[in-house]
Amino acid sequence: MSPRLFDSPIVRLVNGAAVLLINAPVIGRLVGRGLVVIRYVGRRSGTTFEIPVGYRRSGGDLVIGVTAPDAKNWWRNFLGEGAPITLVNFNGRDRDGHAVANRDARGRVSVTVRLDDRQ
């Protein structure tokens, strides 16, 4: 899969539409099961990004599987020690947390999000 495919204007448009649907009051509850919009600051650009991602729960954490990780860059912001992340309108409110990306021996990438308890 071409890395350029995931950085195209069409993908940005689709992601933007998905963000709107997930955040819509009624539709978001139906569409948003297993989907969430994440907000983070790019480690090099300092730009704030919002993208829709699929997730699953694992104990008290959320795990985001990254499909075609070599064609995407967003998850690299969470390598090493990780970085702050916000789950937008997650269960009715924004939730802050800390995300760490890991790549396994087979090349699969997941981002584990531990939500802040103080919210």
C-alpha positions in Angstrom: 0.0 0.0 0.0 1.4 3.4 -1.0 2.3 5.8 1.9 1.0 8.6 -0.3 -2.5 7.0 -0.2 -2.9 7.8 3.5 -1.7 11.3 3.1 -4.1 12.2 0.2 -6.7 14.9 0.2 -9.4 12.2 -0.2 -8.3 10.5 3.0 -8.3 13.9 4.8 -11.8 14.5 3.6 -13.0 11.1 4.7 -11.3 11.5 8.1 -12.9 14.9 8.5 -16.4 13.5 7.7 -15.8 10.6 10.2 -14.8 13.1 12.9 -18.1 15.0 12.3 -20.2 11.8 12.4 -18.5 10.5 15.5 -19.0 13.8 17.3 -22.6 14.3 16.2 -24.9 13.9 19.3 -27.3 11.1 18.1 -25.4 9.6 15.1 -22.2 9.6 17.1 -23.6 7.1 19.7 -24.4 4.7 16.9 -21.4 5.2 14.7 -19.0 5.8 17.5 -19.0 2.4 19.1 -15.5 1.2 18.8 -14.4 4.5 17.2 -13.1 7.6 18.8 -11.5 10.8 17.6 -8.0 11.3 19.1 -6.4 14.7 19.5 -2.6 15.1 19.8 0.2 17.5 19.1 2.7 16.5 16.4 6.2 16.0 17.9 8.0 17.9 15.2 5.4 20.3 13.8 3.7 21.3 17.0 0.5 21.2 15.1 -2.7 19.8 16.8 -4.3 16.9 14.8 -7.6 15.1 15.2 -8.2 11.8 13.5 -10.7 9.0 13.9 -9.4 5.6 15.0 -10.8 2.3 16.0 -10.1 1.0 19.5 -10.7 -1.9 21.8 -10.6 -2.0 25.6 -7.9 -4.0 27.4 -8.4 -3.9 31.1 -8.4 -0.2 32.0 -6.6 0.8 28.9 -7.6 1.4 25.3 -5.7 -0.2 22.5 -5.6 1.3 19.0 -4.5 -1.0 16.3 -2.7 0.7 13.4 -3.5 -0.7 10.0 -0.7 -0.4 7.4 1.6 1.3 9.9 4.4 1.9 7.5 2.1 4.0 5.4 1.1 6.2 8.3 3.0 8.6 10.5 0.7 9.7 13.3 1.5 6.8 15.6 5.2 7.6 15.6 4.4 10.6 17.9 3.9 8.0 20.7 7.1 6.0 20.3 9.5 5.7 23.2 8.1 7.3 26.4 4.9 8.2 24.6 3.0 11.5 24.7 -0.2 13.1 25.9 -3.4 12.3 24.0 -7.0 13.4 24.2 -10.0 11.2 23.4 -12.5 13.6 22.0 -16.1 13.3 23.3 -15.3 9.8 24.7 -18.4 8.7 26.7 -19.8 12.2 26.5 -16.6 14.2 27.4 -13.0 14.8 26.4 -10.7 12.4 28.3 -6.9 13.1 28.6 -4.4 10.3 28.8 -1.0 9.1 27.9 -0.3 7.0 24.7 2.6 4.7 24.0 3.2 3.1 20.6 4.7 -0.4 20.2 5.7 -2.5 17.2 5.8 -6.2 17.7 8.2 -8.7 16.1 5.8 -9.2 13.2 5.7 -5.5 12.4 2.2 -4.9 13.8 1.8 -1.6 15.6 -0.6 -0.7 18.5 -1.0 2.4 20.6 -2.0 1.8 24.2 -3.8 4.7 25.9 -3.9 5.0 29.7 -6.6 7.5 30.7 -5.9 10.0 33.5 -7.7 9.0 36.6 -8.3 12.5 37.9 -11.0 13.2 35.3 
